[in-house]
């Protein structure tokens, strides 16, 4: 058995050729799909959220994906209305008389093993930051943080 190199293939430049082919294929895919923007990855899963609605994924609605009827709540369809509602809910939580223990993160000096027991801590200060930054793209994410459904 013997091995023979094809003289028509420039083996010394194979990596350059493959890189160029990859670029051409990517350009063709982008042209076909009309990709205009690349979104950052979802961070909510690292923070313990187990499930999110498809429509909350940044850019998914731009792909012409349509939810099935009754799949989303009315407030989730309009981001401005959702943000207003979440701010109202957050303010109600924050001003509740029994909310005082949850206003700030637990100090590890006060409770040394807290973060060993509580893997995904949540407090109203962090929720407020998330409301202001637009992190909550639907009520389910907000509810998950509020009630530890993570």
C-alpha positions in Angstrom: 0.0 0.0 0.0 1.4 3.4 -0.8 0.3 7.0 -0.2 0.4 9.5 -3.0 -0.1 13.3 -2.8 -2.2 15.0 -5.4 0.0 17.5 -7.2 -3.0 19.7 -8.0 -3.6 20.5 -4.3 -1.3 23.1 -2.7 -0.8 21.3 0.6 1.5 24.0 2.0 -1.3 26.5 1.7 -4.2 24.3 2.9 -4.8 26.3 6.1 -5.0 29.6 4.1 -7.4 28.0 1.6 -9.6 26.6 4.4 -9.7 29.9 6.2 -10.7 31.7 3.0 -13.5 29.2 2.4 -14.8 29.6 5.9 -14.9 33.4 5.4 -16.8 33.0 2.1 -19.3 30.6 3.7 -19.9 32.9 6.6 -20.5 35.8 4.2 -23.0 33.8 2.2 -24.8 32.7 5.4 -25.0 36.3 6.7 -26.2 37.5 3.3 -28.9 34.9 3.1 -30.1 35.4 6.7 -29.6 39.1 6.9 -27.8 39.0 10.2 -27.3 42.6 11.4 -26.4 42.3 15.0 -24.8 39.8 17.3 -26.2 39.7 20.9 -24.2 38.8 24.0 -24.9 35.5 25.7 -27.6 35.2 28.3 -26.2 35.6 31.8 -29.4 34.7 33.7 -28.5 31.0 33.5 -25.2 31.5 35.3 -27.2 33.3 38.0 -29.4 30.3 38.5 -32.4 30.8 36.3 -33.5 27.4 35.0 -35.9 28.5 32.3 -36.8 31.6 30.3 -39.4 32.2 27.7 -38.2 32.1 24.1 -39.3 35.6 23.4 -37.1 37.0 26.1 -34.0 36.0 24.2 -32.5 39.2 22.7 -32.9 39.3 18.9 -35.3 36.3 18.7 -38.3 38.5 17.6 -36.1 40.2 14.9 -35.9 36.8 13.2 -39.7 37.0 12.6 -40.3 34.3 15.2 -43.9 34.6 16.4 -45.2 33.1 19.7 -48.3 30.9 19.6 -51.5 32.7 20.5 -51.8 33.0 24.3 -48.2 32.1 24.9 -47.1 35.6 26.2 -48.8 37.9 28.6 -50.1 41.3 27.3 -47.5 43.2 29.3 -44.6 41.2 27.9 -45.3 42.3 24.3 -44.6 46.0 25.0 -41.1 46.6 26.6 -42.0 50.0 27.9 -45.2 48.8 29.5 -43.4 45.9 31.0 -40.6 48.1 32.5 -43.2 50.5 34.0 -45.1 47.6 35.5 -41.9 46.0 36.9 -40.8 49.3 38.4 -44.2 49.6 40.1 -44.0 46.0 41.4 -40.4 46.6 42.6 -41.4 49.8 44.5 -44.3 47.9 46.2 -41.9 45.2 47.3 -39.2 47.7 48.5 -41.7 49.7 50.5 -43.4 46.7 52.1 -43.1 46.8 55.9 -41.7 43.3 56.0 -39.1 43.9 53.3 -36.5 45.4 55.6 -34.3 42.2 55.8 -34.1 41.9 52.0 -33.1 45.5 51.3 -29.3 44.8 50.9 -27.2 41.7 50.4 -26.3 39.6 53.4 -22.9 40.6 54.8 -20.6 37.6 54.8 -19.0 38.9 58.0 -22.3 38.7 59.8 -23.2 35.2 58.4 -20.0 33.4 57.3 -21.6 30.3 55.8 -24.5 32.1 54.1 -23.1 31.8 50.6 -22.3 28.1 51.2 -26.0 27.4 51.9 -27.6 30.0 49.6 -26.1 29.4 46.1 -28.1 32.1 44.3 -28.7 35.0 46.8 -31.2 37.7 45.9 -31.9 41.0 47.5 -34.0 44.1 46.7 -30.9 46.1 45.9 -29.9 43.7 43.1 -33.4 43.5 41.8 -33.6 47.3 41.7 -30.4 47.4 39.6 -31.8 44.7 37.3 -35.1 46.7 36.9 -33.1 49.9 36.0 -30.8 48.1 33.6 -33.6 46.4 31.7 -32.4 42.9 32.7 -35.9 41.6 33.1 -37.3 41.1 29.7 -40.5 39.5 31.0 -42.4 39.1 34.2 -41.2 35.5 34.6 -37.6 36.5 35.2 -38.7 39.1 37.7 -41.0 36.6 39.5 -38.2 34.0 39.6 -35.9 36.4 41.3 -38.6 37.6 43.7 -39.7 34.1 44.8 -36.5 32.1 44.3 -37.9 29.9 41.5 -34.4 29.3 40.3 
